[in-house]
């Protein structure tokens, strides 16, 4: 089973989030799962924009994150297409 959405902080203590993102995009089970990445560094955000579905610049409040995650949630009618198209990125 795969997740409906992955939220990834790029600033992790032991393994760079950029490596995790590359792994996700290279894994046949996960490559199509939408990924929201968060970082405090705008330059780092630019380097992952092509691999992430959305890029958020921290600080991000919980309400913003929840609203964005809801856009990627499967629709109760059975249509699992998010409102935002894959490849769209936005700074919050």
C-alpha positions as CSV (number, residue, x, y, z in Angstrom):
1,X,0.0,0.0,0.0
2,X,1.3,3.5,-0.9
3,X,0.4,6.8,0.8
4,X,-1.9,9.3,-0.9
5,X,0.6,12.1,-0.1
6,X,4.1,12.6,1.2
7,X,5.1,15.6,3.2
8,X,8.9,15.9,3.3
9,X,11.0,18.4,5.2
10,X,14.3,18.8,3.3
11,X,16.2,19.8,6.5
12,X,16.7,16.4,8.2
13,X,19.5,15.6,10.6
14,X,20.9,12.3,9.2
15,X,19.9,12.1,5.6
16,X,19.3,15.0,3.3
17,X,15.7,15.4,2.3
18,X,16.9,15.8,-1.3
19,X,18.2,12.2,-1.3
20,X,14.9,11.0,0.1
21,X,13.0,12.9,-2.7
22,X,15.2,11.3,-5.3
23,X,14.6,7.9,-3.9
24,X,10.8,8.5,-3.9
25,X,10.8,9.6,-7.5
26,X,13.0,6.6,-8.5
27,X,10.8,4.0,-6.7
28,X,8.1,2.5,-9.0
29,X,5.6,2.3,-6.1
30,X,6.1,5.9,-5.0
31,X,7.0,7.9,-8.1
32,X,3.4,9.0,-8.7
33,X,2.6,9.9,-5.1
34,X,2.3,13.7,-4.7
35,X,5.2,15.2,-2.6
36,X,5.0,18.4,-0.7
37,X,8.5,19.5,0.4
38,X,9.2,22.2,3.0
39,X,12.5,24.0,3.6
40,X,13.6,27.2,5.2
41,X,16.1,27.8,2.4
42,X,14.8,29.4,-0.8
43,X,17.8,28.3,-2.8
44,X,17.4,24.7,-1.8
45,X,13.7,25.0,-2.8
46,X,14.7,25.9,-6.3
47,X,16.9,22.8,-6.7
48,X,13.9,20.5,-6.0
49,X,11.1,22.3,-7.7
50,X,11.2,20.0,-10.7
51,X,10.8,16.8,-8.5
52,X,8.3,18.1,-6.0
53,X,4.6,18.7,-6.6
54,X,4.6,21.7,-4.2
55,X,7.5,23.5,-2.5
56,X,6.8,25.4,0.7
57,X,9.1,27.9,2.3
58,X,9.1,27.7,6.1
59,X,7.6,28.8,8.4
60,X,4.4,27.1,7.4
61,X,1.5,27.0,9.7
62,X,-0.6,23.8,10.3
63,X,-3.7,25.3,8.7
64,X,-1.9,26.1,5.4
65,X,-0.4,22.6,5.3
66,X,-3.8,20.9,6.1
67,X,-5.5,23.0,3.4
68,X,-2.9,22.0,0.8
69,X,-2.9,18.3,1.8
70,X,-6.7,18.3,1.4
71,X,-6.2,19.3,-2.2
72,X,-4.3,16.0,-2.8
73,X,-6.7,13.8,-0.8
74,X,-8.7,11.3,-2.7
75,X,-12.2,12.6,-3.5
76,X,-15.0,10.7,-1.8
77,X,-16.7,10.2,-5.2
78,X,-13.8,7.9,-6.3
79,X,-11.9,10.5,-8.4
80,X,-8.4,10.5,-6.9
81,X,-7.1,13.4,-9.1
82,X,-5.8,16.3,-7.1
83,X,-7.1,19.8,-7.9
84,X,-3.5,21.0,-8.6
85,X,-1.8,19.4,-11.6
86,X,1.4,17.5,-11.0
87,X,4.5,19.7,-11.4
88,X,2.8,22.8,-10.0
89,X,4.9,24.4,-7.3
90,X,4.1,27.3,-5.0
91,X,5.9,29.2,-2.3
92,X,3.8,29.9,0.8
